């Protein structure tokens, strides 16, 4: 049996040399949440653990500031 080798996803923030994850850019943050408004896991987005933590904080801040919804109906 042949093993399927999958290309590992590269962190978007590391690849583009982005230092901070801003909470004000709603369109950018929507890439990292699913249809229901849940934060997508690292395995799905390909972000590194450092940036995934910063991303989660930014999404949560945007929700509190009413930039992003908590849930979609």
C-alpha positions in Angstrom: 0.0 0.0 0.0 1.2 3.4 -0.8 1.1 6.1 1.8 -0.4 9.4 0.8 2.0 12.2 1.6 0.2 15.5 2.3 1.9 18.8 2.0 2.0 20.5 5.4 0.3 23.8 5.4 2.4 26.8 6.2 1.4 29.4 8.7 -0.1 32.5 6.9 1.4 34.9 9.5 4.9 33.4 9.4 4.9 33.2 5.6 3.9 36.9 5.2 6.1 38.1 8.1 3.1 39.5 10.1 4.0 40.3 13.7 0.6 41.1 15.2 -2.9 39.9 14.6 -5.3 42.8 14.6 -8.9 42.5 15.9 -10.3 45.3 13.8 -10.1 43.7 10.3 -13.3 41.6 10.3 -12.9 40.4 6.7 -9.4 39.0 7.5 -10.6 37.3 10.7 -13.5 35.7 8.9 -11.0 33.4 7.1 -10.3 31.7 10.4 -13.9 31.1 11.6 -16.4 28.7 10.1 -20.0 29.3 9.0 -21.3 28.9 12.6 -18.8 31.5 13.9 -16.5 28.9 15.6 -12.7 29.4 15.5 -11.2 26.9 13.1 -8.5 24.6 14.5 -4.8 24.8 13.6 -5.0 21.6 11.6 -7.5 23.1 9.3 -6.0 26.6 8.9 -2.3 25.7 9.1 -1.3 28.4 11.5 1.5 27.8 14.0 0.6 27.5 17.7 2.0 30.9 18.6 -0.2 32.7 16.0 -3.2 30.5 16.6 -3.3 31.7 20.2 -3.0 35.4 19.1 -5.7 34.7 16.4 -8.1 33.3 19.0 -7.6 36.4 21.3 -8.2 38.7 18.3 -11.4 36.9 17.3 -12.7 37.0 20.9 -11.9 40.7 21.1 -13.7 41.4 17.8 -16.7 39.5 19.1 -16.9 41.6 22.3 -16.5 44.8 20.3 -19.3 43.6 18.0 -17.1 43.5 14.9 -17.7 39.8 14.5 -20.9 37.9 15.6 -20.8 35.3 18.3 -23.0 33.0 16.2 -24.6 33.0 12.8 -28.3 32.2 12.6 
